[in-house]
Amino acid sequence: MSVARNILKNPKLGPGGGATQLTVSATLKQKSSSVEGIEKWPYEAAAIAFEPIPRTLAPNCGVNVIRTMTALQGKV
């Protein structure tokens, strides 16, 4: 009920299924390539931390995790 109310009050939705997390991970990896030395470590660590979310959701859909993750990372 709260979700329906929030959508009516503020009609903004984000993609689900780990798409947002995968995009954030790819963006952080891209940013880390432009940073030198020890300063890039937080970007890389945060990017790695976002990756298990879509990897965890994939088996719930009944798909092959490795194929799906490879295909999704190729699109990002």
C-alpha positions in Angstrom: 0.0 0.0 0.0 2.8 2.4 0.8 4.5 1.8 -2.6 1.2 2.6 -4.4 0.8 5.8 -2.3 4.4 6.9 -2.9 4.1 6.3 -6.7 1.0 8.5 -6.8 2.6 11.2 -4.7 6.0 11.2 -6.5 5.7 9.3 -9.8 9.4 8.3 -10.2 10.5 4.7 -10.7 13.9 3.2 -11.0 14.7 0.0 -12.9 14.7 -3.2 -10.8 16.3 -6.6 -10.9 19.8 -5.3 -10.1 20.0 -2.9 -13.1 20.7 0.1 -10.9 23.3 -1.7 -8.9 25.0 -3.0 -12.1 25.1 0.5 -13.6 26.5 2.1 -10.4 29.2 -0.7 -10.3 30.1 0.0 -13.9 30.2 3.8 -13.3 32.5 3.4 -10.3 34.8 1.1 -12.2 35.0 3.7 -15.0 35.8 6.4 -12.4 38.5 4.3 -10.8 40.3 4.0 -14.1 40.8 7.8 -14.1 42.1 8.0 -10.5 45.7 7.1 -9.7 47.3 5.2 -6.8 45.7 4.5 -3.5 42.8 6.9 -4.2 41.2 4.4 -6.7 40.8 1.7 -4.1 37.5 3.0 -2.6 36.0 3.2 -6.1 37.0 -0.4 -6.9 35.8 -1.7 -3.5 32.4 0.0 -3.8 32.1 -1.3 -7.4 32.8 -4.9 -6.3 30.3 -4.5 -3.4 27.4 -3.7 -5.8 28.0 -6.8 -8.0 26.5 -9.5 -5.8 23.1 -8.0 -5.8 22.2 -8.8 -9.5 24.1 -12.1 -9.1 21.9 -13.1 -6.2 18.7 -12.1 -8.0 19.5 -14.1 -11.2 18.9 -17.6 -9.8 15.5 -16.5 -8.4 14.5 -15.9 -12.1 15.7 -19.4 -13.1 18.5 -18.1 -15.5 22.1 -19.2 -15.8 24.0 -16.8 -13.5 27.3 -16.7 -15.4 25.7 -16.2 -18.9 23.3 -13.6 -17.6 25.9 -11.6 -15.7 28.3 -11.7 -18.7 25.5 -10.4 -21.0 24.4 -7.7 -18.6 28.0 -6.4 -18.0 28.5 -6.3 -21.8 25.5 -4.0 -22.1 26.5 -1.6 -19.4 
